Amino acid sequence: MRIVKPSGVVVEGLIMPRHSFSSPNVIVVKLDNGYNIGVSVDEGTTIEVIEERVVKAVTPPPRTVAHKGRPLVKIISTGGTIASKVEYETGAVRPALTPEELLELIPELGEIASIDAEVLFSLLSENMTPSHWTSIAEHVAKVIRSGVDGVVVPHGTDTMSYTASALAFALRNLPVTVVLVGSQRSSDRPSTDSALNIVGAVLAASRLPIGEVTVCMHSTPSDNELLVHRGVKVRKMHSSRRDAFQSINDLPIARIDPVNRRIEILNKRYIPRSRSPDDMIVQPRFDDRVVLLKAYPGFQAEIIDYLVDKGFHGIVLEGTGLGHIGVYAHKAIERAIESGVAVVMTTQTLFGRVNMNVYTTGRELLRMGVIPGEDMLPEVAYVKLSWVLAQTRDLKEVRLMMLRNFVNEINPVHTPDLYPTWHR
């Protein structure tokens, strides 16, 4: 398509399909460099069709690509940017909804392992709920019992750390490595990280000796290195950078060279694979009556009263500093605990841990029965409390379980090596 503006500007490229938010007088064109631009069609603008392309039928590869002697890795797609493909005939980007398409996108996966792929969900990650965590956990457990050597779960990046935490608590004593993987850049962009991240995830799932739920993403903005993070110690720290994911209060488990296909263990404090799927513990239920609240100057205490009156079962507070919230909220917190609501305190600083014995405010919260969240990230504490409350509502049992270290979500020792380079 060639578009000539009245000013003399000429734009050539592939015309993109319209969508529900398209402006009626704007045409989106994919340029030869891979980027899309919108061109307004004003009076005097001329449009010329240079070439029409016929979409040819393509015979997809088989669903399972098996190679004798190579480990079997199951890819269970749940959606997100990573599970998308470009239709090169039209320039459109759409979800890769079939296993065949995922294998067509990244054929080199078959050189690393025998691949079986399927789609469980096709969801944007902001639409994930605790009920989806349950479905994913149950399906992963079923797949593991079938005898695979590793599991990869493509997932949208925005809430990937929540799902990773949920799977970590729901599936323990794992005989395989479970790897969640996402993409910060869609596959129609020259800077896409989709293919490399999946290659790294399959390498991790097939070769790592650990029995944990992990997240594999870019380590740097370049394509030279990936990191495997513990699922309960990782956070998305940037909205768009390819190296957005970072281990918090812990070291990454492994470094991956995706080009040379090498893996280096960085954190020896990992949970080894169990001997058999029979050893796996599956507890996939979550309580959806749990909330995560951020403390701020002037926090309205009636928010907590509202949650108590509406019958919520748990509250995770993202407190300031060592684990504080203004005294104007203390009476509402005490009422919540007396009403049987579990209240857990974390810190919004992210790095470091709560220590509620230092200041009067913290000691008063402890006296009320607030549970210290140690060095757990607020979202990890939220997921863990949701998981714990699905098993017991007894506040004494809840406290014991929240303070118990199930999957290394609590790191008892901190060193300068656990902080990002800009702290050193």
RACOR-V216154 format. One record per run of one state. SS is the DSSP state (hx for helix, st for strand, lp for the rest). FROM is the first residue (numbers start at 0). LEN is the number of residues. Records with the same first field share a line. If there is no record, write none. Layout:
SS: FROM-LEN ; FROM-LEN
This chain:
lp: 0-1 ; 4-5 ; 12-1 ; 15-10 ; 30-5 ; 40-5 ; 48-15 ; 65-6 ; 77-6 ; 87-4 ; 95-3 ; 105-3 ; 112-1 ; 119-5 ; 127-2 ; 145-4 ; 154-5 ; 172-4 ; 181-12 ; 207-2 ; 210-2 ; 218-7 ; 230-3 ; 236-8 ; 247-6 ; 257-4 ; 265-6 ; 272-4 ; 279-1 ; 282-7 ; 294-7 ; 309-4 ; 320-3 ; 324-2 ; 338-3 ; 347-12 ; 368-2 ; 372-5 ; 389-5 ; 403-12 ; 418-2 ; 423-1
st: 1-3 ; 9-3 ; 13-2 ; 25-5 ; 35-5 ; 45-3 ; 63-2 ; 71-6 ; 83-4 ; 91-4 ; 113-6 ; 149-5 ; 170-2 ; 176-5 ; 209-1 ; 212-6 ; 225-5 ; 233-3 ; 244-3 ; 253-4 ; 261-4 ; 271-1 ; 280-2 ; 289-5 ; 313-7 ; 323-1 ; 341-6 ; 370-2
hx: 98-7 ; 108-4 ; 124-3 ; 129-16 ; 159-11 ; 193-14 ; 276-3 ; 301-8 ; 326-12 ; 359-9 ; 377-12 ; 394-9 ; 415-3 ; 420-3
